[in-house]
Amino acid sequence: KAGVTQTPRYLIKTRGQQVTLSCSPISGHRSVSWYQQTPGQGLQFLFEYFSETQRNKGNFPGRFSGRQFSNSRSEMNVSTLELGDSALYLCASSIGMRGLETQYFGPGTRLLVL
Amino acid sequence: AQKITQTQPGMFVQEKEAVTLDCTYDTSDPSYGLFWYKQPSSGEMIFLIYQGSYDQQNATEGRYSLNFQKARKSANLVISASQLGDSAMYFCAMREGKLTGGGNKLTFGTGTQLKVEL
């Protein structure tokens, strides 16, 4: 079974721009979660989608948004980029039926904001 | 208060030796899960092992075992027979149960950088 895939793997943007990251979960997985990893803040939960609905949300500003499609693929969008948004963005998938399963992570997207 | 605490920023271990990575947690939810992930320098988080709060026995997965002491709120990872490929960052994480709206939200510790030496 193919693992979680994320595109693009690397991205360079400038302040004020917006960016869209994509995540394809493991086949059969319906829950997709997003995490931000920075040296200063560590790993922080952004949000979780299940069956095209946001099921959980972390403490991030409204500039961070996401969505999930009917095939369970998910996108994450960051508008009006700031220097502090430079991070590794990790996507994780799980079966999601009970919201309590193991999450499997993708390779991440490294975003650099200049 | 920190929900997940990993007090060892870095650890060294000799090849073929066993090593224990510490993790303590804090939750009032009776239903929770504890996870360990490995993150090599490439960045991908690799799932290693899971322990549920109601599991009676310590979890084991190959060379990985989880020393779960519920009363002490600790969930230490034990890696037996260390290999050079085990050199990586290791994260302890907790998922709280539905009573606290945990769902699939993981709370991570700050990680322990493990270096395996010849």
Chai-1 contact restraints between the chains, C-beta under 6 A:
chainA,res_idxA,chainB,res_idxB,connection_type,confidence,min_distance_angstrom,max_distance_angstrom,comment,restraint_id
A,S31,B,N104,contact,1.0,0.0,6.0,A-B,restraint_1
A,S33,B,N104,contact,1.0,0.0,6.0,A-B,restraint_2
A,G42,B,T110,contact,1.0,0.0,6.0,A-B,restraint_3
A,L43,B,F108,contact,1.0,0.0,6.0,A-B,restraint_4
A,F45,B,K105,contact,1.0,0.0,6.0,A-B,restraint_5
A,E48,B,N104,contact,1.0,0.0,6.0,A-B,restraint_6
A,R55,B,G103,contact,1.0,0.0,6.0,A-B,restraint_7
A,N56,B,G103,contact,1.0,0.0,6.0,A-B,restraint_8
A,N56,B,K105,contact,1.0,0.0,6.0,A-B,restraint_9
A,L88,B,G43,contact,1.0,0.0,6.0,A-B,restraint_10
A,S94,B,N104,contact,1.0,0.0,6.0,A-B,restraint_11
A,G99,B,G103,contact,1.0,0.0,6.0,A-B,restraint_12
A,G99,B,N104,contact,1.0,0.0,6.0,A-B,restraint_13
A,T102,B,F47,contact,1.0,0.0,6.0,A-B,restraint_14
A,T102,B,Y50,contact,1.0,0.0,6.0,A-B,restraint_15
A,Y104,B,F47,contact,1.0,0.0,6.0,A-B,restraint_16
A,F105,B,M45,contact,1.0,0.0,6.0,A-B,restraint_17
A,P107,B,E44,contact,1.0,0.0,6.0,A-B,restraint_18
A,G108,B,G43,contact,1.0,0.0,6.0,A-B,restraint_19
